[in-house]
Amino acid sequence: MNGRAGSRAYQIMGVVNVTPDSFSDGGSFARTSDAIAHGLKLVEDGADILDIGGESTRPGADDVGEAEELARVLPVIEGLAAATEARISIDTRKPAVARAAIAAGAEIWNDVTALTYAPDSLAVAAALGCAVVLMHAKGAPKTMQIDPQYDDVVEEVSAFLSRRVEACLAGGIGADKLIVDPGIGFGKTVGHNLALLAGLSRLAAIGPPLLLGASRKAFIARLDREGAPGERLGGSLAAVLAGYARGARIFRVHDVAATRQALAVASAIEKAEIIR
């Protein structure tokens, strides 16, 4: 954690997509130099963590081969690790990519499958000793948005994440290394996403820090008006503030400066209410 984050109750994770097909900024930072420059700009804007991804997990996305994913992310991780003290996260499902990324300077493995993608995912994470984000997703990216069904989405997501936390603890990963994420938009309808946002306090009660990644997600456009992902700042900030009020403390976002300001004000109001 850098010094700036140490004095705050929350952390901001800036998104650096090194892919040609991510839903929000696919192709914008596909070149290594552009991705590094973008990451440094996010740190300047207030990011505590940089999340580097080389395989899009947007709805309908195709899988990316391990060699291609490594070729995309490793030069960016190496460049950023040499240029900033911000923590670096690798957004991947693949243990081999995580292992190489940690060796290159990453400190966090952000796994949308909660270490279930490969049989050795959990063992690799334990051996690496890195922090791990356990995210809930219903189905694979290619098909996850085809009529997802839940009886009680908050209960089911909470139960899944609780089981994964228990599995990680039993597998040798320290409790202080775990982070949980409800996976907004990953196999969920608009109604499911809203129910999860409203019920985040139940997920925060699981124990590990709660990460929220709702930035620019499609449900925002469904609620207001259709438009490009970059036009969803207002809805993204609303989700961040709702999450902060319900116990989320790590926010994975594209718009770091605006998120920093919104959380600074929300935090100041909270402190003023406590000392009133």
VENVENKA-V623319 format. One line per field, one symbol per residue. phi: phi as a letter, one per 40 degrees, with the letter a starting at -180 (. if undefined). psi: psi as a letter, one per 20 degrees, with the letter a starting at -180 (. if undefined). Layout:
phi=???
psi=???
This chain:
phi=.ccccccbcabbbccbcbbcbcccbdgcbccdcccccccccccdchccbbbbbbbcbcdgcccbcdccccccccccccccccbacccbbbcaccdccccccccchcbbbcbcbfgbcbdbdcccccccgccbccbcabgcdcbcccfcbacacccccccccccccccccccgccdcccbbacgdgbgacdccccccccbccccccchcdbcbbbdgcccccccbacicdccbcdcccccdcccccbhcbbbcaccccccdcccccccccdcccccd
psi=prhghhjrjrqpoppnolqikqhgkpihkhpghgggggghhhghijphqpoppjopkqpiqqqpqggggghghghgggghhiiqiqqpqpnqipghggghgghiiqipoooijlkigqhjgghggghhjrqppoqpporqhhjhjnlqpqgnhggggggghghhgghgghjjpqhiiqqqpilpinlqrgggggggghkhhhhhihfqqpppnjpjqhhghhhfqqrqhijkgghghggghggghjiqipoorhngghgggghgggghgghhhgi.
